[in-house]
């Protein structure tokens, strides 16, 4: 208890672990085959550690996937990594 509030039990569900694994795999392939993704990863890696940079790239790909499904449009690299 702190300030009348219960602490330490938030953040119980952090999303689907299979989806997060799939987007991490997609991030690994994106870093290997896309120059824009590799540039984004290198920029993030310079500011923080490599694992956080890879997770940031996976998150960016997940958001791009959401917008692709929502708007029914194909993937646009320039829009994703602009």
C-alpha positions as CSV (number, residue, x, y, z in Angstrom):
1,X,0.0,0.0,0.0
2,X,1.2,3.5,-0.9
3,X,-0.8,6.6,-0.6
4,X,-3.9,4.4,0.0
5,X,-3.4,2.6,-3.3
6,X,-2.4,-1.0,-3.9
7,X,0.9,-1.2,-5.9
8,X,2.6,-3.8,-8.0
9,X,-0.3,-5.6,-9.7
10,X,-0.8,-3.6,-12.8
11,X,0.4,-4.6,-16.3
12,X,-0.9,-8.2,-15.9
13,X,-1.7,-8.7,-19.6
14,X,0.9,-7.5,-22.0
15,X,-0.8,-8.7,-25.2
16,X,-0.7,-12.0,-27.0
17,X,2.7,-13.7,-26.6
18,X,2.4,-15.5,-29.9
19,X,1.7,-12.2,-31.8
20,X,4.6,-10.5,-30.1
21,X,6.9,-13.4,-31.1
22,X,5.6,-13.2,-34.7
23,X,6.3,-9.4,-34.9
24,X,9.8,-9.9,-33.4
25,X,10.5,-12.4,-36.1
26,X,9.1,-10.0,-38.7
27,X,11.4,-7.3,-37.2
28,X,14.4,-9.6,-37.6
29,X,13.6,-10.2,-41.3
30,X,12.8,-6.5,-41.8
31,X,16.2,-5.6,-40.4
32,X,17.9,-8.0,-42.8
33,X,16.1,-7.2,-46.0
34,X,14.8,-3.6,-45.7
35,X,17.3,-0.7,-45.7
36,X,14.7,1.6,-44.1
37,X,14.0,-0.8,-41.3
38,X,17.8,-1.3,-40.8
39,X,18.3,2.5,-40.6
40,X,15.5,2.9,-38.1
41,X,16.9,0.0,-36.0
42,X,20.4,1.5,-36.0
43,X,19.1,4.9,-35.0
44,X,17.2,3.4,-32.0
45,X,20.2,1.2,-31.1
46,X,22.5,4.2,-30.9
47,X,20.2,5.7,-28.2
48,X,19.3,2.5,-26.2
49,X,20.2,-1.1,-26.1
50,X,19.7,-3.5,-29.1
51,X,16.9,-5.5,-27.6
52,X,14.8,-2.3,-27.0
53,X,15.6,-1.1,-30.6
54,X,14.4,-4.5,-32.0
55,X,11.2,-4.3,-29.9
56,X,10.6,-0.7,-31.2
57,X,10.9,-2.0,-34.7
58,X,8.5,-4.8,-34.0
59,X,6.0,-2.4,-32.5
60,X,6.3,-0.1,-35.6
61,X,5.5,-3.1,-37.8
62,X,2.6,-4.1,-35.6
63,X,1.1,-0.6,-35.9
64,X,1.7,-0.7,-39.7
65,X,-0.1,-4.1,-39.8
66,X,-3.1,-2.7,-37.9
67,X,-3.4,0.2,-40.3
68,X,-3.1,-2.1,-43.3
69,X,-6.0,-4.2,-42.0
70,X,-8.0,-1.2,-41.0
71,X,-7.7,0.8,-44.2
72,X,-7.4,-2.2,-46.6
73,X,-4.3,-0.8,-48.2
74,X,-1.0,-2.5,-49.0
75,X,2.2,-1.9,-46.9
76,X,3.9,1.3,-47.7
77,X,7.6,1.5,-46.5
78,X,7.9,5.2,-46.9
79,X,4.8,5.8,-44.7
80,X,6.0,3.3,-42.1
81,X,9.5,4.7,-41.7
82,X,9.0,8.3,-42.6
